[in-house]
Amino acid sequence: KPEVVSVTWNNELPVNFSLSQNYPNPFNPSTVISLDLPQRAKVSLVIFNLLGQEVVRLIDREMPAGKQSVIWNADSNAAGIYFYHLTAGEFSETKKMVLLSRFAREEQRRDNAKQQDQPGQPE
């Protein structure tokens, strides 16, 4: 079952193949991974855990030239370090990302709720 939330395309054509650092990083529970394709290519974007096991294959298809972004929702995955690997034609690159713990996510949600419940501070 793919965990891709969305893929977006941009009409600008990049000059080189590239894989950007995910944003935000560290993240909880979703992050954006962007890639540039200067030409149409067979694209594979795969997430691996620290043991090198494939977690999810976000993209595995022919894609048009352009700037692409993929949102990965990792809510069902354990906290820790993950790697994402792009293969596009002859280009290949891997980057690292950090998924925060569910405890940290719950704590952040509680903090956000508290901030919304508190009236504004006088200046």
N, C-alpha and C positions, 0 to 999 in steps of 0.2 A: 504494500500500500504506500504510494508516494506521499511524502510529507511536504511537497512544494505548495506554497500558498499562491505564488504568482510569478510569471515571467514577463518582463516588459522589454520593449524594443525602442531604440532611439534611432532616428533617421541619419544622424551623423556617421560617416564611415571612418573608423579608426585607421591609423597607418600601420600599426603592429598588433600582433596578438598580445594580450596581457590579461593577467588575473589580479584583481585588486584585493587588498586586505578587507575582510568582512567588516561590516559596521552595524551596530556597535560591537566592540570586542574589549573586554568580556561582554557576554550577552545573556539575556534571560527573558523569555524563552525563544525569541526569534531574532534573526540576523539577516542582513542583506549581503549577498555575494555578487559582485559585478565583474563582467568580463568583456573584453573587446575582441571582435572578430573582423579583421580587415577584408576577409573574403568568406564565401560560403564554405562551411567545413562540417565534417562529422565531429560532434562535440560530446564529450563525456565529462560530467562533473559529479564526483563521488566523495562522500564523507566517510572517513575512517576513524576508528577509535585508536587509543594509544597502542593497542596490541596489533594494529594493522588490519583489523577486521572491518569489512565493509559494513557501514551502518545504514546508509541509504544512497541510492543513485538518483540524484536530482535531475540530471539531464543525460539522455543517451539517444541522440538523434542528429540528423542533419539540420543545421541552422543557417540562416542567412547572415550576411555580413552586417555588422552594426555593433552597437553597445547594448549589452543585455544585462539584466539584473534578475536574480532569483532570491526569493525570501524563503529561508528555511525555518520552520517552526519545530524546535527541538524539545518541546514540552514533555514528550514521552521518553526522553533520553536522560541518562544519568549525568550528573555534573562531572566536569573534567575537561581534559584537553582533547580536542579533535583536530584532524587534518582534513583539508579539502583539496582535491586533486583535479586539475583541469587537463584534459587532452583535447586538442583541436587541430586536426590535421597532423603536422609534424611537431607542433608546439606542445609542451608539457610543463606544468608548474604545480607545486604544492605549497600551501600556506597553513599556518596553525591558527586555531581559535579556541577560546575558553568559554565553556558553558557554565554559568554559575549554578550553585546548588539550589534545590527546591526550597531549602530553608532560607537562603538568601533572597530568593524570589518572593517567598511569603513575607519575610521581614520587610522587603521593599514595598510590597503592596500595603502592609499595615502602616508603614511610615507615610505613604502617600495618602491613605485614608485619614490618618490623624491630621495631616496638614490641611486636608479639605475640611475637616470638622472644626479646626481652630479659626476663630475670627481673626481678621487682619490685625497686625500689631501697629499701635500708634507710632508715628515717626517723631 
